[in-house]
Amino acid sequence: MRVSLPNPDSIETPAAGVGVVALPYDRDSVLASLEARAGTKRPHTAGLDSLFARFRGPFTTYTSAAYGARQLRDSIDLLRSQLDSVPRTAPDYSTLYARYGRLSDSLAQFERRAERARVVLNRARAEFVTRSESLRTAVRQWEDSTYRGYDSAVGNLVRMRRREPVTDTTDVTGWAHFSLPPGRWWLYARGWDTSDPNAEWYWNIPVEGDTVLLSSRTGRQRARY
């Protein structure tokens, strides 16, 4: 079977070099069982979600400005190469040179915008770290306690079903390939969400058919507490 995992920069574009695991059990069901046994919920989710939301604005403002500046630099570099290859007396030279000037002015504006956004982002990051550190520590302690029996639980499932997890990494075309024994399988993978530094894309889906696309329609976006 074939599995395609998206690129973090574009959730629908395949990415290379990403690990995908085929599991002979439903990972989410195991986690849910351990959480039910613990009898407590993940702490501070509302507080962390609020902090994430406040940080997201400065982050996206900076990344948008930085991306725009990078795109303009690429366009200017290409235009500079064209100008270097065209004689100054050529009819197109003045048109290319005028466009070069306009793009250079736009780049200066984007760079000033990106620098202002960077200052705001650094301030927001310092505040976020200060306020979230103790909350995230409590979350990690809850996870360590709640999921302490995870390895034992999945080990029992593997032995009972006599099927080991299978791992592959997406190739240069963005595809991973599996040859799986008969039985029920789930595909597990995680990917960065570049639009939000505190979120990720998560997949844990049953295998149905010989081709699986891990996309925004088959996965879910979740906070990285």
N, C-alpha and C positions, 0 to 999 in steps of 0.2 A: 504494500500500500504506500501511497505518497501523502506527505503532509507539507503544507505551505504555511510558513509563519511570516507575518507582516513586518516591515521595517518600522522601527520606532518613530522615524521622522514622518512616515506616512502609513497610517494603520492599514491601508489596503495594498501597500507595495511590499512584495516579498523581501525578506532580509536574509543575509548569509551569516553563518557562524553562530547560530542560536541553538541552544539545546532543547530538544523535545523528548519527553519520556512517555513511553507506553506502559501503563500500569494495569495489572490484572485485577484491580479493585477500584472502587469509587473513592477517591481521596477525600472529597467533600463529606461523604457519609461518615468516614472514619473521624474526621475533625468534629463533625456535628455530634457524634456519639460521645467523644471525649468532653466536649463542652457541656452536654446534657448531664454527664456524670459529675462534672465539677460543680454544677448548680449555680454558677456565677456568670455574669456577662462581662465582656471585655470592658475595662474601665476607661473613663475619660474620652469616649468617642466623640461626644458632643463638643467638649472643649477643644479637642484637637481638630475636629472638622472646622470649627470657627477660626482657629489659628491658620489652618491651611487656606481657608477662603480669603483671609486678609493678606496672606503672603502671595497668593496666586496672581493678584492684580499687578503688583510691582514686577513679578517675574515675567509675566506675559508681555508687559509693556517694554521691558528691557530686551527680551528675546526677539520681539517683532522689530524693534529699532535696529538691533545688531544684525538681524537677518537682512533687513532692507539695505543697510550699509554694505554688507558683504556682497549682495547681488549687484549693487551699483559699482563696487570696485571691480567685479568681474567684467561688467559691461564696459567700464572705462579702460581696463587692460586690453580688451578686445579692440576697442576703438583706437587706442594708442598704436596697436600693431597695424591696424589699417592705415592710420595716418603716416606711420613710418614707411609704409610700402607705396604710398601715393606721392608723386611729385607735387611740390607746392603750386605749380602752374596748372595742375590738372583741374578740370571743371568741378569735380566732386570734393576737392580739398576744402574749400571754404565751408561747404555744407557739413562735412565731417567735423571740421574744427569747431564750428558753432555748436554742434551737438555735444562735442567733447566739453566745451565750456559749460553748457547747461547741466550735463551730468555731474561735472565737478562741483558746481554750485549746490546741486541736490545732495551730493555726497557729504559736503561740509555740513549741511543742515541735519542730515541723518546722524552724522557722527556727534554733533552737539546734542541731539536728542538722545542718542544712546548713552552719552556720558552723563547727562542729567538723570536718565533712568537708572544707570548703574549706581549712582550715589544713593538714590532712593531705595534701590534693591538691597544694597549693602546694609542700610539702616534697618530695612524690614527684616533682613536675614538675622541680624544681631538680636532684634527684638523677638523674632520667632524662636531662635535657639534658646534664649533666656527663659521664655515662657513655656516652651514645650518640653524642655529636657526632663523635668521631674515627671511630667505626665507620660512621656514615652518610656521612662524607666519603669513606671508602674505597669504599663502595658507589657513590657518585656518580662517582668516578673510574673504577671498573670499567664502569659503564654508558656513560660518555662514550667509553671505549676500545672496548668490545664493540659498541656500536650505532652506531659512527661511519659505517658504510656504509648505514644504514637509508634515508635520503632517496634515495640513488642507487638502491637496490634497488627501492623502491616506485615510483620514477619510471620505471624500466625496465618494471615490470609494467603501469603505467598506459598507457605508450606502446604496449606490445605488445598489450594488450587493447583499446586505443582506447576506454576508458571512464574518465571522471574521477570521483573521489569526490564524493559528494553529501551536503550537510549540511542539517539542519533543527533547529529548536528546538521542544520540546514547548509546546503552547498552554495556555490556562487550564484545559482539561479534562485535560491530561496526555498529549496525543497529538501525535506528529509525523507528517508526511505526506510520502511520497516517490513520485515518478514515475520509475521506473528503466528504462533500456534493457534489452533482452534480454541474458541472460548470468548468470554466477554472481556473487552478491553476499554480503557479510557486513556485519552491523551491529555497530558499535563504540560503546561508551558507558562512562562511569565515573560513580559516585555516592558521596557520603559515606556512611560507616557511622557513624551518630550514637551507636551503642552502644559504639564503640571508636575513640578519636581516632587510632589508628595503623593503621586498616584502611579498606578501601574495597570497594565492589561494582564488579565488572568484567564487561563483556559483550563477546564477540567471537563472534557466532553466525551461521551461514549463514541466508540468507533462504529460507524455505520457506512458500509461501502468501502471501496478501495482507494478513494481520494478524499482527503479532509482539508478544508481551508480554515485556518485559524485567523479569523478576521474580527472586526468590531461587531459583527452579527452573531458570531458563535462564542465570543468571550465576553468578559465584563470588566469595566473600569472600576477600580477600587482603591481606597486610600492605603498608603503604606505607613501604617502606624509604627 
